[in-house]
Amino acid sequence: GNSVTQMEGPVTLSEEAFLTINCTYTATGYPSLFWYVQYPGEGLQLLLKATKADDKGSNKGFEATYRKETTSFHLEKGSVQVSDSAVYFCALSDPYNFNKFYFGSGTKLNVKP
Amino acid sequence: DTAVSQTPKYLVTQMGNDKSIKCEQNLGHDTMYWYKQDSKKFLKIMFSYNNKELIINETVPNRFSPKSPDKAHLNLHINSLELGDSAVYFCASSQDGLGQETQYFGPGTRLLVL
């Protein structure tokens, strides 16, 4: 079946530190991959996405590359800010049932000034 | 204008009661979803509708009944509420449900069953 596994949090970093949040997936076929971010008390917002192997999604300084060989979609940012503190979710869409999405359990990021 | 709105934002109720959560999107999207987020932040799809037609029903108890009067609205009715139903429920929409497009989420409804 399809599933997404994320590194457990919380992840605590100082401002301007480098961020990596690991995400690996299991899927048949070629899913689209997503990172969503959830700020406290709000719904999820799309951060970035990649729809095929070797694609790189990027937004607001965050990047993730679709790696088919390692079934990974790790999220990175070179220099985090306090305002990046949130919960980050990795997700995939079922390649054979487009209306179905699978989310990871979320990784909470705390950035200290 | 809020793209995806949900009401109410908070819902506190007793076990055994029946309650409804409403969702509306003004994005002109064809597909809408209900998700449940548990206390550990784990997010799981419950239902998906495309143009008012049920597409996904993820082994959710029969006490949960979605209704889509038109493609801009997807409501969730819950009968005989149980303690385990306490969670945050998110509504979302996407353009055409083809798997690559962005989902837009509402702010969530925090349900607490006492």
Interface residues (C-beta under 8 A of the other chain):
Chain A: P31 S32 Y36 Q38 G41 E42 G43 L44 Q45 L46 K49 T51 V87 F89 S93 D94 P95 N97 F98 N99 K100 F101 Y102 F103 S105 G106 K108
Chain B: V4 T31 Y33 Y35 K40 K41 F42 L43 K44 I45 S48 N50 I55 I56 F90 A92 G97 L98 G99 Q100 T102 Q103 F105 G106 P107 G108
